[in-house]
Amino acid sequence: MKKNLTKQSGFTLIELVIVIIVLGILAATAAPKFIDLQSDAKRSALSGVKAALEGGATLTYSKAAIAGLEKSSAAVSVAISTTDTVQAIFGYPVADEANLKKVIELSEGDWAFTSPSGTPASIGIFASGGVSTDCQVTYEQTDTEGQRPTITVNGSGC
């Protein structure tokens, strides 16, 4: 008497379905975590721009103080390097795109500026691709001697 024993190889359909269901559950719980990382990255980039603005404003003020221009309520030219000058009021950079691009180094094409507005003037810096007041850094120049410019991050809409 001969027994016909065949070895089974591979997975059954039920096993494959169970694996697909488990992978689907894992993907559903992990996907929101990875999706949220993009907005965290945008907020971190905005914080980096804020820090660069604060450092640039401090260095500009230092150069203005050395030149004796830190008390001027009118815009004056402050030499920040051998080739560049920045317009400053009370020693801090005036809120316009040309000045701020000299004070901080931003990747071309990655960042855009809104037009200066208000009194004292303020300007927004946001990631290129669309103006959003809910995802930008705002630089407001000072209008008072001895007061630093106001630099704020609004990352609620990133």
Residue pairs with C-beta under 8 A, 6 or more apart in sequence:
11 19
39 155
39 158
42 127
42 135
42 155
42 158
43 153
43 155
43 158
45 127
46 135
46 136
46 137
46 153
46 155
46 158
47 153
47 155
49 104
49 106
49 111
49 125
49 137
50 137
50 151
50 152
50 153
52 104
52 105
52 106
53 100
53 103
53 104
53 125
53 137
53 139
53 149
53 151
54 151
55 104
56 93
56 100
56 103
56 104
57 92
57 93
57 103
57 148
57 149
57 151
59 80
59 103
60 78
60 80
60 86
60 88
60 91
60 92
60 93
60 103
61 70
61 88
61 91
61 92
63 78
63 79
63 80
64 70
64 76
64 78
64 88
64 91
64 92
65 91
67 78
67 79
69 76
69 78
69 88
69 91
70 90
70 91
71 90
71 91
71 145
72 88
72 89
72 90
72 91
73 89
73 90
73 145
74 89
75 87
75 88
75 89
75 94
76 87
76 88
76 89
77 85
77 86
77 87
77 88
78 85
78 86
78 87
78 88
78 91
79 85
80 86
80 102
80 103
84 102
85 102
86 93
86 94
86 99
86 102
86 103
87 93
87 94
87 96
87 99
88 94
88 99
89 141
89 142
89 143
90 142
90 143
90 144
90 145
90 146
90 147
92 141
92 142
92 148
92 149
93 99
93 100
93 103
93 141
93 149
94 121
94 141
95 116
95 120
95 121
95 122
95 123
95 139
95 140
95 141
95 149
96 116
96 121
96 123
97 113
97 123
100 113
100 123
100 125
100 139
106 125
109 128
110 127
110 128
111 125
111 126
111 127
111 128
112 125
112 126
112 127
112 128
112 131
113 123
113 124
113 125
114 123
114 124
114 125
114 126
114 131
114 136
115 123
116 122
116 123
117 123
118 140
119 143
120 140
120 141
120 142
120 143
121 140
121 141
122 138
122 139
122 140
122 141
122 150
123 138
123 139
124 131
124 133
124 136
124 137
124 138
124 139
125 136
125 137
125 138
125 139
126 132
126 135
126 136
126 137
127 135
132 157
133 154
133 157
134 154
134 155
134 156
134 157
134 158
135 154
135 155
135 156
135 157
135 158
136 153
136 154
137 151
137 152
137 153
137 154
138 150
138 151
138 152
138 153
138 154
139 149
139 150
139 151
140 149
140 150
140 151
140 152
141 149
142 148
142 149
142 150
